[in-house]
Amino acid sequence: MLSDLPIRKIIHVDMDAFYASVAQLDNPELRGKAITVGGGGTRGVISAASYEARKFGVKSAMSGRLAIKLCPELIFVRTDFDRYKEISNRVRKIFYEYTDLVEPLSLDEAYLDVTENKKGHPSATLIAQEIRQRIFNEVGLTASAGISINKFIAKVASDYNKPNGQKTVNPEDVLQFLEDLDIRKFYGVGKVTAEKMYQKGIFTGKDLKSKSLDYLDENFGKSGRYYYYIVRGIQHSEVKPNRIRKSLAAERTFSKNLSSEIFMLEKLEHIAEEISKRLQKSKVSGKTITLKIKYSDFTLQTRSKTLPYFVSDKAIILETAKDLLYQDKLNNSVRLLGISLYNLNTDTKKRQPSPIENKSVSVQLKFEF
């Protein structure tokens, strides 16, 4: 029963079109115009699109070539991750003035548990509103927010009134909210799963809720149990302030397809150098090295090797990547290469739980949200 669960006050803050908005912040001439970050050149892929560009159907992961057909006036802007990190840190500094329970998901979004907060404020809705206003006043960007009893519902809600809006799903409204929710809006349900659910007559949360646990396990495997509980508003995942990095990767898409391993070695060296610098800057290392190969027909292949020791050195990473490259014959010409490190030494680090996380929040379903 939902009423038997401890009720948390969770906020999901999501910056609006973050990369594109930072570009418009830094260059006033770009404000109000259709822009994308990335996607320039004949082979570029878009990382982010401004809301002005989205009106034309331009979106992330789209090729720049297609985007310019949809929006001939489109402006391409280069990525600037150092600037994104700088802005992200300023935003997170605001979060920490309200709670230490902040779980960043990426540079532009995070969960906050404000059940017990530094301001002593009883209303999570008003805290979210205040945080969004401060981000606008102090950073110059807009953010949207979702507020509810768990991370799942808060994340879904944050997408409702974008851009520059927020939505609260109160405890007493949770079950109806989930029943009315289009299955495509469920976080964790991708296009393939949504299509499978459609074929089985599952279009809304109410349809999903009508299915038994055995049915969902049988038809959706391990995810079935997740769907069964989440549609009932049950999620035990806490906001984890020290999310441990599980992997680190870097990749390059080439302006021309590469057909020989020899031509790829120089590219791999640059990728290995970048990932080594990032590993050393983060003070982490890894054992499992994975080579990612995307062919000209867009098929994807990965090859991995686990070393007996942790590494962060460029030379070792590069030599291992070379071995993986020569491991098997290439299926076609190559448009992208990437190197990832998994099995990081951070996996062995245990986070000390915050005293707040160990408290059971004994509250009634009706309390100020």
matplotlib code that plots the C-alpha trace (Angstrom):
import matplotlib.pyplot as plt

x = [0.0, 1.3, 0.0, 2.2, 5.4, 7.6, 6.9, 9.9, 9.9, 11.9, 12.7, 14.0, 15.6, 16.3, 18.0, 16.2, 18.0, 21.2, 24.0, 22.1, 21.0, 24.6, 25.6, 22.8, 23.7, 27.3, 26.4, 23.3, 23.2, 22.0, 19.1, 15.7, 17.4, 17.3, 20.7, 22.2, 25.3, 27.3, 26.0, 28.2, 30.0, 28.9, 29.0, 28.1, 25.6, 23.6, 24.2, 21.5, 19.0, 17.5, 13.7, 13.5, 15.2, 12.9, 9.9, 11.2, 11.6, 15.4, 16.5, 19.6, 21.2, 19.9, 22.4, 23.3, 22.5, 18.9, 18.6, 19.5, 16.9, 14.2, 15.5, 17.5, 18.2, 19.8, 23.0, 25.6, 27.6, 30.6, 30.6, 32.3, 32.4, 34.6, 32.0, 29.1, 30.9, 31.5, 27.8, 26.8, 28.9, 27.3, 23.9, 24.8, 26.2, 22.6, 21.3, 23.6, 22.3, 19.0, 20.2, 23.2, 21.1, 21.8, 22.2, 23.5, 22.5, 24.4, 25.7, 22.1, 19.9, 19.8, 17.6, 17.2, 15.7, 14.3, 12.3, 14.5, 16.3, 18.7, 16.1, 13.6, 11.0, 8.0, 7.0, 9.0, 7.0, 8.1, 11.7, 11.7, 10.2, 12.8, 15.7, 14.5, 14.2, 17.7, 19.2, 17.6, 18.8, 22.3, 23.2, 20.9, 19.4, 16.0, 15.2, 12.2, 11.3, 9.2, 8.2, 6.7, 7.2, 9.9, 12.5, 10.5, 7.5, 9.5, 11.5, 8.3, 6.7, 9.7, 9.0, 5.4, 5.7, 9.0, 10.5, 10.8, 8.0, 7.3, 4.7, 3.9, 2.3, 1.0, 0.9, -2.9, -2.7, 0.1, -2.0, -4.4, -1.4, 0.3, -2.9, -3.5, 0.1, 0.8, 3.0, 5.6, 6.0, 7.2, 10.9, 12.6, 10.2, 11.9, 10.6, 11.0, 9.3, 6.5, 5.8, 5.7, 3.3, 1.1, 0.8, -0.3, -2.9, -1.0, -1.3, -1.6, -0.5, -4.0, -3.5, -0.1, -1.5, -4.1, -1.4, -0.2, 3.4, 3.6, 2.4, 4.9, 7.8, 6.9, 6.6, 9.2, 11.8, 13.6, 12.0, 8.5, 8.9, 10.1, 7.0, 4.7, 5.8, 6.5, 2.9, 1.7, 3.9, 6.3, 10.0, 12.6, 15.5, 16.9, 18.7, 22.3, 24.5, 27.8, 27.0, 30.0, 31.2, 30.9, 32.6, 34.4, 34.4, 35.5, 34.7, 35.1, 33.0, 35.0, 34.4, 35.2, 34.8, 38.0, 38.6, 42.0, 43.2, 46.4, 44.4, 42.6, 45.7, 46.2, 42.5, 42.8, 45.9, 44.0, 41.0, 43.3, 45.1, 41.8, 40.4, 43.7, 43.7, 40.1, 40.9, 43.9, 41.9, 39.2, 41.8, 40.3, 41.5, 39.9, 40.5, 38.2, 38.9, 36.2, 36.7, 33.5, 33.3, 30.4, 30.5, 29.3, 26.1, 25.5, 25.9, 27.7, 30.4, 32.2, 35.3, 36.5, 39.5, 39.9, 43.4, 44.7, 45.4, 43.9, 45.2, 44.9, 48.1, 47.6, 50.2, 48.5, 45.1, 46.2, 48.1, 45.0, 42.8, 45.1, 45.0, 41.2, 41.2, 43.3, 41.5, 39.0, 38.6, 36.5, 33.1, 33.0, 34.4, 34.3, 32.6, 33.2, 35.7, 35.4, 37.3, 35.5, 36.9, 34.8, 35.4, 36.8, 38.5, 35.5, 33.4, 35.2, 34.5, 31.7, 29.7, 28.9, 25.2, 23.9, 22.2, 19.1, 19.0, 18.8, 15.7, 12.3, 10.1, 7.0, 4.3, 0.7, -0.3, -1.6, 1.2, 2.5, 4.1]
y = [0.0, 3.5, 4.8, 2.4, 3.8, 6.5, 9.7, 11.6, 15.1, 14.7, 17.4, 16.7, 19.8, 19.8, 22.7, 23.8, 23.0, 23.3, 23.3, 25.5, 27.8, 28.3, 29.2, 31.8, 33.1, 33.7, 35.1, 37.4, 37.5, 33.8, 34.4, 33.7, 31.9, 28.3, 26.9, 23.5, 22.5, 20.1, 18.8, 21.0, 19.6, 16.8, 14.1, 16.0, 14.8, 17.2, 17.2, 19.7, 21.9, 25.2, 25.4, 27.6, 24.8, 22.1, 23.8, 22.7, 19.1, 19.4, 17.3, 15.7, 12.7, 13.9, 14.4, 18.0, 17.3, 16.4, 19.3, 21.9, 20.5, 20.9, 24.4, 26.2, 29.1, 26.8, 28.0, 25.4, 26.1, 24.2, 22.3, 23.8, 21.3, 23.4, 26.1, 23.6, 22.3, 25.8, 26.6, 23.2, 23.8, 27.1, 25.6, 22.7, 25.2, 26.6, 23.1, 22.5, 25.5, 23.6, 20.0, 17.8, 15.0, 16.0, 13.3, 14.7, 12.6, 14.7, 18.3, 19.6, 17.6, 16.3, 14.9, 16.7, 15.2, 18.1, 16.1, 17.6, 20.6, 23.3, 26.1, 24.2, 24.9, 22.5, 23.0, 21.2, 23.0, 26.4, 25.2, 24.2, 27.5, 29.4, 27.3, 27.9, 31.6, 31.7, 29.8, 32.4, 35.4, 34.2, 32.1, 33.6, 30.3, 28.7, 25.3, 23.1, 20.9, 18.0, 17.4, 14.3, 11.4, 9.5, 9.9, 8.3, 10.5, 13.7, 13.0, 12.4, 15.5, 17.8, 17.3, 18.4, 22.2, 22.7, 25.1, 27.2, 25.5, 22.9, 20.4, 18.9, 15.5, 15.4, 12.1, 11.8, 12.4, 9.9, 6.8, 8.7, 10.5, 7.2, 5.6, 8.5, 8.6, 7.6, 4.6, 6.5, 8.9, 6.2, 6.7, 3.5, 2.6, 3.1, 3.0, -0.7, -1.6, 0.9, -0.7, -4.1, -2.8, -1.3, -4.7, -6.2, -3.5, -1.4, 2.3, 3.9, 3.4, 2.1, -0.6, -1.5, -1.7, -4.2, -6.7, -9.2, -9.5, -12.9, -11.5, -8.7, -11.0, -13.4, -10.7, -8.1, -10.1, -8.4, -5.1, -6.6, -6.3, -2.7, -1.8, -3.6, -1.5, 1.8, 2.1, 1.6, 4.5, 2.2, 3.0, 2.5, 4.2, 7.0, 10.1, 9.2, 12.2, 10.5, 8.7, 6.5, 6.7, 3.3, 4.1, 6.7, 7.0, 9.1, 8.7, 10.4, 10.5, 11.0, 13.3, 10.5, 6.8, 4.9, 1.6, 0.5, -0.2, 1.8, 5.0, 4.4, 4.3, 8.0, 8.6, 6.0, 7.8, 11.0, 9.2, 7.4, 10.6, 12.3, 9.5, 9.2, 12.9, 12.6, 9.5, 11.2, 14.4, 12.4, 10.3, 7.0, 4.0, 0.9, -2.7, -3.3, -1.5, -1.5, -0.5, 0.8, 0.6, 2.1, 1.1, 3.1, 1.2, 2.3, -1.2, -1.2, -3.5, -3.6, -5.5, -5.7, -6.9, -7.0, -6.4, -7.9, -4.4, -0.9, 1.5, 5.2, 5.5, 6.5, 4.0, 1.0, 2.1, 2.7, -0.6, -2.5, -0.6, -1.5, -5.2, -5.0, -3.3, -6.0, -8.8, -9.3, -8.2, -5.1, -5.7, -2.5, 1.0, 2.8, 6.2, 6.2, 4.9, 5.1, 3.8, 3.1, 2.1, 0.0, -1.9, 1.3, 1.4, 3.5, 0.3, -0.7, 2.5, 2.4, 5.6, 6.4, 7.0, 10.4, 10.3, 11.7, 8.6, 6.2, 7.9, 6.6, 9.6, 8.9, 11.2, 10.9, 11.0, 14.5, 16.9, 20.0, 19.4]
z = [0.0, -0.9, 2.4, 4.3, 2.7, 4.1, 2.1, 0.9, -0.7, -3.9, -6.5, -9.9, -11.4, -15.2, -16.9, -20.1, -23.3, -21.3, -23.8, -26.3, -23.5, -22.3, -25.9, -26.0, -22.6, -23.7, -27.1, -26.9, -30.8, -30.6, -28.3, -29.9, -32.8, -33.9, -32.9, -32.2, -30.3, -32.5, -35.9, -38.1, -41.1, -43.4, -40.7, -37.5, -35.0, -32.9, -29.1, -28.2, -29.8, -28.7, -28.2, -31.3, -33.3, -31.8, -33.3, -36.7, -35.5, -34.9, -31.9, -30.3, -32.0, -35.4, -38.2, -39.0, -42.6, -41.8, -39.3, -41.9, -44.2, -41.5, -40.5, -43.2, -40.9, -38.3, -36.6, -35.5, -32.4, -31.1, -27.8, -24.8, -21.9, -19.7, -19.8, -19.2, -16.1, -14.8, -15.1, -13.7, -10.6, -10.0, -10.2, -7.9, -5.3, -5.1, -4.6, -1.6, 0.2, 0.6, 1.1, 1.1, -0.5, -4.1, -6.7, -10.1, -13.1, -15.6, -15.9, -16.4, -14.0, -10.5, -7.7, -4.4, -1.3, 0.7, 3.2, 5.8, 4.4, 5.6, 5.3, 7.5, 4.8, 4.9, 1.2, -1.5, -4.1, -2.8, -2.4, -6.1, -7.1, -5.1, -6.5, -10.1, -9.5, -8.0, -11.0, -13.2, -11.1, -10.4, -13.4, -16.1, -17.2, -16.8, -15.2, -14.9, -11.9, -10.9, -7.2, -5.7, -3.3, -5.2, -7.9, -10.7, -10.4, -9.8, -13.0, -15.1, -13.6, -14.5, -18.2, -17.9, -18.0, -19.8, -20.4, -17.2, -15.3, -12.6, -11.6, -8.2, -7.9, -4.3, -2.4, -2.7, -6.5, -7.2, -8.1, -10.4, -12.0, -12.8, -14.1, -16.5, -17.7, -21.3, -21.3, -23.4, -20.5, -18.1, -17.5, -18.5, -21.2, -24.6, -28.1, -28.5, -25.2, -25.8, -29.1, -27.5, -24.8, -27.5, -29.1, -25.8, -25.3, -22.8, -23.6, -20.2, -16.6, -15.9, -18.6, -17.1, -13.6, -14.7, -15.5, -12.9, -11.7, -13.3, -16.6, -16.6, -15.6, -18.3, -21.0, -20.0, -18.1, -15.3, -16.1, -15.4, -11.6, -12.0, -14.0, -11.6, -8.6, -10.3, -11.6, -8.1, -6.9, -5.1, -5.5, -2.7, -4.5, -2.3, -3.5, -3.4, -2.9, -3.9, -7.1, -7.9, -11.5, -13.2, -16.5, -18.5, -22.3, -25.3, -29.0, -32.3, -35.5, -38.6, -41.5, -43.9, -43.4, -42.6, -44.3, -42.9, -39.4, -40.1, -40.7, -37.4, -35.2, -35.1, -34.2, -31.4, -30.0, -29.7, -28.0, -25.6, -24.7, -23.9, -21.8, -19.9, -19.1, -17.8, -15.8, -14.1, -13.5, -11.8, -10.0, -11.1, -13.1, -14.7, -15.6, -18.5, -21.8, -24.5, -28.1, -29.8, -33.6, -35.6, -39.3, -42.3, -42.3, -38.7, -37.2, -33.9, -32.5, -29.2, -28.2, -24.6, -22.6, -18.8, -17.5, -14.2, -12.8, -12.8, -15.5, -16.4, -18.5, -22.1, -23.4, -21.9, -22.9, -26.5, -26.8, -25.5, -27.9, -30.8, -29.8, -29.8, -33.2, -34.7, -32.8, -35.7, -39.3, -39.8, -41.2, -43.2, -43.4, -40.0, -39.2, -35.4, -32.9, -29.1, -26.0, -22.7, -19.3, -17.0, -13.8, -12.2, -8.8, -7.7, -7.6, -4.5, -2.6, -0.2, 0.4, 4.0, 4.3, 5.5, 8.8, 7.1, 4.7, 7.6, 9.1, 8.4, 7.6, 9.5, 8.0, 6.9, 3.2, 3.6, 4.5, 2.9, -0.4]

ax = plt.figure().add_subplot(projection="3d")
ax.plot(x, y, z, "-o")
ax.set_aspect("equal")
plt.show()
